[in-house]
Amino acid sequence: MGRSLEELSKEEQRDLVKQIVRKKRGLSDEDWSEICEQYALNLNTETLRKAGVGIKLAADAGLLGEESGYIERQKLRDLSRQVNAAYRTESRSELLREAITDAVKHLPPINVAPWTVSRGEDNKTLVLALGDFHYGADIHVEGLRGETINQYNDKVFEERMAKLLYETAAILEKEDINKVEVLLVGDLLDGILRQSQLMRLQYGIVESTIRLSEFLAAWIAELSHYSSVSVHAALGNHSEIRPLKAKAREFEDENLEKIIMWYLASRLANHTNIFVDGECKSRCLVEVEGFNFLIVHGDGAKNLAGISESTINLYSEPIDYFVCGHLHKEQEYTVGVSDGGNSVVIRVPSLCGIDRYAQSKGYGGTPGATAMVIEKDYGRRCVYPIKL
């Protein structure tokens, strides 16, 4: 039950009048209902608002005294409320900090079980994936301003292979690895797929095969000074022999890369820390530290997903890493999940770099190779893109 205006004390009446004046002059943001509640008035808020018109008129006419003093006192009260609010906020924050500090003091000790990993000398292998040598080709590609963006011949090939050997040895030392798996993704020779290639060949395809085979044998033997070496390869399309105007893959086994791999296996047979898989086919399955690698050249599929789909559909074989080349550029695509993690297709760059054909088709990239550290029970630990 509220009070009437007459029930207010004189002090309350004076305060109410001055509060109404402040409200009418815009010095207070209190609602009329809040003013009524403050004084516990049994009064309609609209009545109080209308009464405020007359009260303001009297104040403006100077008929009310002590207005300035009231305003100052109201400012002090407002300031006091702000200080009290800030103090309460700070007190709550301090209380929270004290509660957290007390809780931390009573926490039981936290013990993290150590993760034990075997770090034996045989638990990591460096996979070195490279290809698209197009050995025997003499390539000169110009940019938009006539500048040379790729110059390639047998001398450049040897320079890039020397740099590759240096980079590989540095990675082996850094990662403390003593095993290298060399994966050759095909197109080791430029071959003769089109008559236009005759204009860019330094040697005939037979001489190119002999020269490249002997160079690779020497290069692998040199790499074996830093680690044991295994070599596997998949057939490319440029090394095919196409008699009688045969189409691509029509005589799949008539491929000069078979001769190269057979030569390497025979030439390096007496090296105890070198293994060369002399069987060279269009697909080569290799196990590295418990993970399946499938080497393909990559020319039979329109995209990276197609490379994996064709294999999975045909053989239902779980593959962790599909490694291919063909387009002379780096790419990677996740195609599914295997027991060891994501199943990915990795397209490695070419050693020869961009040629005029790739330039005309709008693809290609800088020369290079891809090195991957494969760890037992983990898979691909890291990747080293090697620029040549």
N, C-alpha and C positions, 0 to 999 in steps of 0.2 A: 504494500500500500504506500504510494508516494506522498510527498509533502506538497502543500500549497505554497505560493510565494510568501504568504503571510507567516508561515511557520518557519521561514528562514531567519537566522539571526541577522543583526544589522551588518555584521562583518560579511556574512555570506551574501546578503543582498547587494552590498557595495561591490563585492568581487564579481557577482553575477552580472551586474550592470556594466562593469568595466570589461568583462569577458565578451558581453554582447557587442559592445562598441568595437573591440578588437576584431571580432568576427565580421562585423559589417564593414570595417575598413580594410579587410583583407589581410590583417596581421595574424590571423589564426586559421588553421586548416581543419579545426574540429567541426564535426557535424552538429547540427542543432540537437539531434538525438543524443549525441555524446554529452552535450552540455546538460541536457535534462537528466541523464543518468548520473553525471558527476554530482549534481545537487539533489538527486533522488526526488525530482519534481513529478508530481502527478499532473502533468501539463502536456497538452498536445504540442508537438514540435512546430507545427504550422502557426499556432498561436504565439509561440515564443518568437518565431521568425518575424511575424508581423509586428509584434511589440518592439522588436529591435529597430524598426524604422523610426519610431518615435524617440526611442532612447538615443539613437545616433543623431537625430536632429537636435535633441537637447544638448548632446555633447558638442556638436559643431557650433552651437550658439553660445558655448561657454558656460552653460548652466550647471555642468558637472565638474566637480573639483577632484584633485589628486589623480588625474588620469595619467600624467607622465610618470608619477611614482609607481602606479600600478603596472604600467608597461615595463618599467625597469625591473620590478619584482618578478613579473612574468618571464622576462628574459633570463633572470637568474634561475627561476624554477626550470625553464627549458634546458638551460645549460647543465643544471644539476641532474636532470633526467638523462641527458646524453652521456655525462660522465659516469653515472651509475650503470647505464647500458654497456658502455665500453668496459667498465670494471667487471661486470658480470661475464662478458664474453671472454676477457682475459682469464678470469677465474676458472671458467669451464675448460679453457685450453690448458691451463696449468694443471687442473685436476686430471685431464686426460693424459698428459705427459707423465704425471706421477703414477697413474694406474698402469700405463705401458711399462714404465721403468720397474715397477713392483712385479709385474707379470714376467718380465724378462729375467729378473733375479731368481724367480722360482721355476724357470723352465728346466726340464731335465736335460742332461748333455745329449747332443746330437751326434751320432756316429754314422758316417757315410761308408758303406762297405766298399773297399777298393775293387776296381775292375781289373782283373788280371788278364793280360793279353800276352800271348807268346810272341817274343821278339827274336826268335831264332833267325839265323842267317838265310833260311830258305822260305821265309813266309811272305816275301815280296818279289814281284817280277816287274820289270819295265817292259811294257808293250810299245814297240816302235812301229807305227803304221805309216806306210808311205807307198807311193806308186805314181802312175801316169808320168813315167820318165820321158816317154816318147823319144827314146834315144835314137840318134841318127838324124833327127830333124834340125834344120837350120831355120830358126824363127826370129823374125823381127816385127814387132808390133808397135805402131805409133799411136800417140794420143791425138786429141783434137787440135793441138797446136803444132803437130809434127814432131813432138818430142818422143823419144824412145821410152816406152813403158815396159817392154820386155825384150831382152836380147838373149837368145838361147842357142847353144851348139854343144858339141862334145866337150870343149874346153870349159864352158860355163857349167856343164853337168858335173865335171870332175871337181870344180871349185865348190859347188854347192854340196856335193857329197863329202868333201873335206870338212866343210863347216858343220854338216850334219854329224859327222864323226866327233868333232870337238864338242858340240852341244850335248850329244848323247853321253859322252864320257863325263862331262860336267854334272849332268843329272845323276848318273850312277854314283858319283862321288858324294854329291849332296845328299842323296836319299839312302846311301849305304846299301846299295843293291848290287848283287853279283850275278843276276840272270837277266838276259834280254830275249824277248820274243819278237822277232822281226816278222811283220805281216805285210806282204806285198799284194797290193790290191789290183794289179794288172796294168796293161798298156805300158809295159816296160820298153817296148819298141814302138816306133812311129808306124812302121808297116806301110802297106799300100792299099788303103781302102778306096781311094779315089785317084784318078789320074793326076789331079792337081798336086798331090803329094810328091810326085816325081820331081817337082821344081824345088822342093825344100829338103830333099834327102841329101845328106853328106856322103853316105855310103849306100851300097846295095843292102837289101835286107839280110842276106847271108853274112856279109861282113859285119854289119851292125850287131848281129846276134853273137858272133865270135868275140868282137871287141867288148861288148857289154858283159858277156859271161865272164871273161877273164878279169875285167875291172871289178865286178861284184865279188868274185872269189877273193881277190886281194883285199877289198874293203872289209868283207866279213872276217877275214883272217886278222886284220888289224883291230877290228872291234873286239875280237876274242881275247885280246891282251888285257881288256878291262873287265870282262865278265864272260860267262858261258853264253853261247848264242844258239838259238833255235830259229830256223827260217821256214816259213810256210807261205804259200802263194795261191792266188786264184787267177784264172785266165782272164785276160782282157779281150777287147774286141779288135784292137788295132794290130795285134800280133797274129791274127788269123790269116791263114792262106785260103784264098777264095778262088779256086780254079773254075774255069768254065763259067765265069760271071755268076758264081754262086752267091746266095744271099747270106746275111749275117747269121751266124750260128748253124748254118746248114752243114758245114763240116767242122763241128765243134772241136774235135780232137786234132784237127790239122792246125796246130797253133805253135808258133815258134817259142813261146814261153815254156812249153814242155821241154824243149831242148835246153833252154837256159837253166831250168831247175834240175834237170838230169845232169847237166855239166857241173853245176855247183855241188850237187851231192857227191859226184865222183871225184871232183877236184879237191874237196875238203874232207874226204872220208877218213883221212889219217889224223885229223885234228881231234883230240880227245874231248875238247870242250865246245865242239861245234856239231850241231845236228841240222841237216838240211833235208826237208821232206821233198824227195824227188818226184812224188806224185803231184801233179799240178792239174786241177780240175776247175770247172766253173764255180764250184762251191767247195769251201774247205772249212771243216769244223776243227777247232783247236781248243783244248782245255788249258786254262791258265789259272793256277791257284784255286782250282775247284769251280771256275766260272767258264761257261761256254761262249766262245767267240766264233762267229761265222763270217768268213771272208768271202765277199762277192765283189765283182767289179762294179755293178750297179747300173749297167746300161740297159737291162731288160725291163726296168720299171720306170713309170712316169714320175713317181715321187718316192720319198723315203718310206712312207707307210707301205707302199706296194712291195718294197724289197722284203719286208718282214712277213707280210700277208702271204705272199707266194710260198715262202719257206714253211711257215707254220701250217698252211693248208695242205702242203704236200707231205710233210714229214712228221708233223705233230711233235716236233722236237723243241724242248725249252731252250731258248737262246737268251743269254744275258746281254750280249753286245753283237750287233751287226756292224761290220766294218766294210766300207766300200769307198770308191773314188768316182771316176768317170767325168764328173762335171767341173773338175779343176778348182773346187772351192770347198770351204768348210761348212758343214751343216750338222745339226743334231736334232733328233726327233724321238720323243718317247712313244713307244708303240704298245706298251702293256706292262704287266708286272710278272716277274719271275720269282723263284724262291730266293734269289739273291738280291732282290730289289727291283728297280725299274728296268724294263727291257728297252734298250735304246738302239737307234740306228745312228752310227757315226760316219759321216762322210769326210774323208781327209783331203787336204789340199794336194795339188799336184806338185811334183818337183820341177816340171818344166815351166809352170806358170801359164798365163793366158796365151793362147795362140790366135791366129786370125779367124779360124772357124768359130772358136768360142766367142771371140769378139763380135762376129757377125750374128751370133745367136743371143748376144746380150748376157752372157754369163762368164764365169771364170774369176780368178782371184790371184793374189800374190803367191809365189812359190813357197812351199813349206812342207812340213811333216807334222805328225801328231804323236806325242809320247804320253803314255798313261801309266801311273803307278797302280798296280793291282795287288791288293793285299789279301792274304788268305782270311776267310771268314768275314771279310768286309766288302771286297770288290774294289771299285775304282776309288782310290784315295784322293788322287789329284790328277790334273791334266797339264801338260806342258805343250803349248802351241809353239812349234819351232819355225821361225821365219828364216827363209833361205834367199 
